[in-house]
């Protein structure tokens, strides 16, 4: 098993949930970050927030969908995201959930992410699929975002230490087997 495993696939199919479920309490050994979807009472996504991989500590909202126009704060990735990436190597492994969203538009964050990938720390995470572009399209950032997403996907596919695994989510036995194998090898 390669030290870096990223699941990719349709939005909302259970990629992040699969990783969290298989890590269980081991997530407390992880550095990195996770992305939380905030939903209203009807279940509609109204915001995206970033927090530490173990879920403790503050949540910082970088995308607010609750109003008529989406509001994005890419500065969160300068203030908080960079810190999560820089501190990740202090831990046994990292969870990077989710990569490939609006943070692709933050050059400082993406430069730090590229530096992180040059290291040897095991990490597991989610690479957003093309469906994430619908939100970015709504915000008028389509071309720049799509070019950055494709470049990152290509980089991950070509990296000999990374497995970028397409999945359909919770019912995908191949993905579940890969996550379990990764957890057994790098998180215990």
N, C-alpha and C positions, 0 to 999 in steps of 0.2 A: 504494500500500500504506500502510495506517495504521501509525503508529509503535509501536502496541502490538498484539501478536497473542497470544491465548490459545487453545490447543486445549482442547477438552473432549470427553469421551466415556467409554466404558466403562473401568473400572479394568483395568489390565494390557494394554491394546490396543496399546501402543507409542508413545504420544504423546511422552513424555519421550525415549525412544530416538530417535525421528525428529528431534527438535530437536537432541539431542547429536550425532547422526550428521551432520546438515547443517551444524552449526557447526564440527565438527572442532576443529582447533587454534585457531580464532577464539574459542573459549570463554575463552581466557586474557585476552581483552580485556574480559570481562564482569564486572560487579558482580552482586550478588544472591545467590541461594541455590538449592540443589537439595535434594530430599528423596530419601534413599536407603532402599530396602527391604532389610532384612537378612533372609536366609533360612537355615533350618537345612538339614542334609544331605538332607532329603526334599523340599526346595523350598518348605516352608511358611513364610510370612512370620512372623517372630518379633519384629521391631522396625522402627520408623521413626526415621530420624536426619536431622538437618539439617546441611548443610555449605556451604561457599562454592560459588559457581556453577562454578568451575573444578575442584572436587573435591579441591583440596589443603587441607591443614590438618585440624583436628580435626573429628570427627563427634560431634554431640551428640544423644543419644537422648531423644526426647520421648514416645515411645510404646513400651511393652514388652509384648509379647503372649506371652512365653515361659512365664509361669506360669498358674495356674488363673484368675486375674482379671487383666484388662488394667490396666497402670499407666501413668498419663499424667502428664507433667511440663510443664504449660503455661508454667511459669516459664522454660523454655528460650527461649521466644519473647521474653520480657523481656530475658534476659541475652544471647542470641545473635542471634535473629531481628531485633530492632530494630537492632542494629549492622549487619547485612547490608543492611537497607533504607536506613539512613541513609548508609552508605558507597557504595551503588550509584551515585549520580550522579557520583562521582569517576571512573567508568569510561566507556568509549565507549557501552556499552549494558548492559542488565541481563537476566539470566535469572532468572525467578521460577517455580521448578518445585518444588513444586506449591503452589497456593493453593486454599483452599476445604476444607481438612481441619480438624483439631482446633484449629488456630490461630484459626479464626473465633470461638472461645470466649475468646480472650485480647483484651480490649478495648484495651489499650495497643498491642499489635501491630497490630490492625485499624485503629486511629486513625492510626498511622504509615503503614500501607499506603494509607489514604485520602489522606493528605498526599502520599505518593509519586505516586499517580495524578494529582494536580493538577499535577505537573511535566511536563516535556516530553521526558524521556529515553526513547529507544526501548527497548522491552523485549519479550521473547518468553517464553512460559511455558505452564504447564498449569493449568487450572482444573478441579479435581476434579468429577466428575459426581455424580449422586445416589447412586451405589453406595457412595461413601465414608460415607454415612450409616449403613450396616449396622454398621460398627465403632462409630460413635458411639451407635447404638441399643443395642448390647451394653453400653455404659457408662452407659446411662440418661440421655443428654443430647439425646435426639431433637428435642424441640420447639425449644429454643433454637438448636441447631445448624441445623436445617432452615430456620428463619426467617432466620438470618444468611446461609446459603448462597444462598437465593433472593434476598435483598436485594443481595448482592454480584453475582450473575449479572445481575440487572436493571440494576444500576449499570454493569456492563461493557457490556451490550447497548446501553444508552442513551448511552454515552460516544462522542462523534464521533471520538475519536482511537484507539478500540479496536475490534478485530475479535475477537469471541468466536466461534470456528469449531468447530462440531460435527464430530467425526470418528469414523471406525471404526478408525483407527490406521494401521499401516504400509502397508496395501493401499489406502489412500484417496489417490488421485491429486490430488484437489482440495486436500486438506490439505498434501500434499507440495509441490505447486506454490506454495501460499501461504507455506510455511516457506522454500522456496528463494528466493522473491521477497523476503521480509523479510530474509533473510540477505544477499542480494545488495545490497539497498538500505541496510541499517543496520549490518551487521557488518563490512563490508570497508573 
